[in-house]
């Protein structure tokens, strides 16, 4: 079982190089990460962006321009369209967001005519976080795509969490449905839906997973808190592999607190598309982007 993000890089390398299409890839963080992924033997990168800017950034950061195939295009929106077309046509295996804003990137992915997002599909964001204060990698959803997932979307998110945990070598992941309290609160949607999802999992309706909910965040992460609050019969409390958050706000706050306040590092990708899509913040570090590229390459067929 993979215990550290660096091991994702190692496992992805074993699969051989993947062809990476980078939409508007012309900022220093993105180029440094893609160059590092190239040197690690993970990718053969194609950058869709302004050639003059790319050349200048490479020169300033001592990056070998020869590592990149460049498609010269100044428009960020057009770069997204071209990169999406490359993965849909089979010319690339993984899509990655560069300097372009998330909304433009997502519009390119969701464009029905582009063919990357299947009809009636569910698009969701999955992150893997490594924190000094937690004893293993933690996979969470959804910090960036679905503002307020409905019940069917939560079912799909559990599937994506399980798939991602499977990449880490976890056959039967333990998934905690996060709510304000570990007590079942009939008037709180996250509470009642967490309980329903847990019961569905008990009956095998959600695949090879162990789901418990509702669980407050402290009960989910700390066994001693669960014991103090007399939470009995939970094989998830204190040892989850995955956290399913009730909405984007709560997931995003946890995500950013883990990295900025707790010294965590992460890898992330969008699931539900025909190929894995790397979606990181423009402010994320080169290391985060490298780990995210590695994760997408590991998930790619």
N, C-alpha and C positions, 0 to 999 in steps of 0.2 A: 504493500500500500504506500502511495506517495504521501510523504509527511511534510515536504517543504516545496515551495514554488520553484526552487532551482531544479528539483527533480522533474518538474513538468518539462523544462527545457531539455533535459537529458532524454526523457521518453519521446518527446516530439522529434528529436534528432534521429532517433532509431527508425522512425517512419520514412525518413528521406525528405528531401526538399519539396516544399509546396510552393506553388506559384502565387505570389501575393500581389493583389491590386490595391494600391493606396490612393484614395480619393483626396486630392488637393494636398499631397504629401510634400510640403516645402518648408516646414518649420523645423527648428533645430532639434527639438525633443523627438518628433516623429522620425526624422532622418537618422538621428543617432540610434534610436531603437531598431529601426529597420536595418541599418547597417550592422548593428550588433547581431541581429537575427541572421543576417546574411553570413557573417563571420562564424556564427555558431553552426552553420550548415542547416538552418531551418527553412530558409526561403530563397526563391529567385524573385526579387522584387521589381515591379513595374510602378513607377511614380507617375500619376496624372497631375500635372501642375505646371507652373511657369518655369521654363528651363533656366532662364537667367537667374531667377531667385534661388533655384535649387543649386545651381553652380556656385553662387555666392555663399550660400549657407554651408555647402560642402567644403569650400575653401577656408572659410572662417573656423570650421570645426575639425579640420584635418580629416575629412572623410573621403574615401576613394570614390570619385564619381563613376568610375568604371563598374562599380558594383550594381548600379541602377540602370534599368531600361527606362527611358524618360519619354512620356507622351506630352508634348508641349501644348499646354492649354491654360489660359489666364483666368477663365471663369471658374469659380469654385463649384457652381451648380452643374456646369457642363462636365467638370472633372468627376463629379459623383455619377452622372449619367454614363460616362465612358467606363468608369471602373465597374459599375453594376453590370453593364453590358458585357464586360470582359468575363466576369464570373458566370453569368447566365449562359454565355456562348461556349463555356468550357475552356476559355483561354487562361483562366485563373482559378485557383482552388479556394482562396480566402480573400475576403474583402476587409479593408481597414479604413477607418476615418483618419484623416490628417487634420489640417488646420481648419477645415470647414466646420461650421456650426452643426450641432447635433440635429436641429430641426431640419436643415437642408439634407443632411446625411440620411435621416430617417424617411424623409419624403421620397428620396431616391430609392430606398429599399422598398417602400410601400407602394410605389408606383405600379399599378396593376399591369400597365402595358409593358413594363420592364421584364416581368416574369420571374423575379427573384422571390417574391412572397406568394405562397400558394393561396388560392381562394379559400375563404373561411378559416384561414390559419390563425394562430395566436402567436404574436411576437412578444418576446419577453427577454429581460436582461438578467444574466446570472453572473455573480462575482464569487471568486474564491479569495478569502482573506487569510493571511498569515499574521498572527499577533503574538507578541511576547507573553501576553497575559492569558493565552488559551493554549491548551495542550495539543491541538492538532489543527489542520486546515479547516476552515469553516466556509461552507458554500451558502450564499444568501440570494434572495430574490424578493422584489424587483426594485432596483434603485433608480431606474432611468426611463422606463418605457411605459408601463401601465400605471396610470395615476391611482385608480381605485379598482382593483381586480374583482370581478364578480365570481360567483362560486365555480362556474365552469372554467373560468380562466385560472383560478387557484388550483383546480384539478390538473390543468395543463402545466402550471408552474411546478407542481410537485413532480410531474414527469420529467421536466427539464432539470430540476435539482437532482433527481435520481440519475439521469443520464450523465450529468457533469460529475457527480460523485463516482459513477462507474468508471470514468476516465482516470480517477485517482486510485482505482482498484478496490472501491467499496461496493461490495455486491448488494448488501441490504442496508441502505443508508437510514440513519435515524433523523427524522425531520420534525422540528418543533414548529407548531403554528403559534406565532406570537400574538398576544392579546394583552390588554391592560392588567388582567389578573388571571391566576390559575384557577379561580373559581368560575363556574359557568354562570355568566350574566345574561339572562334571557333578552335583555334590551340592547345588548352590544353585539353587532353583527360579527365582528372578528372572533368573539367568544363562541357564539352558537355555530358559526361555520367551522371554526377550529375543531369543535367537538364532533361535528358531522364528518369532517375529513378524517379524523382519528378513527371513527367507527367504520367508515368505508375501508380504510386501510386494514383494520382488524379483520374485515371480511374478504380481503384480497381484491377489492375493486380498484385499487390504485397501483397494482403491480407489486414488485418485490421491495417493499418499503415498510418501515416502522414509523408511524406518525402519531404524535401526541399533541393534544390541544384541548382547550386553550392553555397556554403557558405564558406567564409573564417572562420578560427577558431575564431577570435575575434567577428565577426558578429554572428556566431552560439552561442557563449556562453554568450554574453553580450548584453542585450536589448538596452542599451544606445548607444552602438557602432552601432548597426543596425539602430537605429533612426538617429544618426548623419550621417550615410552614406546613409540615405534615402532609406533603404530597406523596401518596402511596401508590405503588403499582406501576410507576412510570419507568420504562427502560430508556427513555429519551432524556429526562431531566438530569442535568449535570454532564451529559455526554453527547449532545447532538452533533451530527455531521453537517446538518443543513438547518437554516432558519427561513421560514416563510413568513414574510411581513404582511400586515393587512393592507398597507397602502404605500405609495411611493415616498411620502414625507418621512414616515418612520424608518423605512429602509435606508433612505438617503442620509438621514441624520446618523444612523448607526454606522453606515459605510464610511462617512467622512470623519466621524469621531474615532473610528478604529484606526484610520490611517494617519490623521493629523494630530490626534491627542494621544493615541496609544502606540505610536511607532509601528503601525502595521504596514504590510505591503500587500499588493493584490494583483489578480489577473481577472479579466472580465471579457464577456462576449455576448452578442445577441443570438438568441436561439429562436427557431421557428421558421427560418429562411432555408433555402435550398443548399446554401453553403454557410459555414460559420462566418460571422461578421464581428470584427473587432470594433468595440465602441468604448473609447476612453475619453476622459475630459481633456480639453486642450491644455489644461494646467497640470495634468498628470506627469509624473517623472518618466524619464526614458526607461527606467527599470520596470515600472508598471506596464508600459507599452510593450516592452520585450516579453514579459511574462504573459501578457494578453495575446501577443502574436503566437507564442509557444502553445498556449491553451487552444487557440483556434486551429493551429496546425495539428495538434493532437486529436482534435475533434473531426477534422476534415477527412473525407473518404479518400 
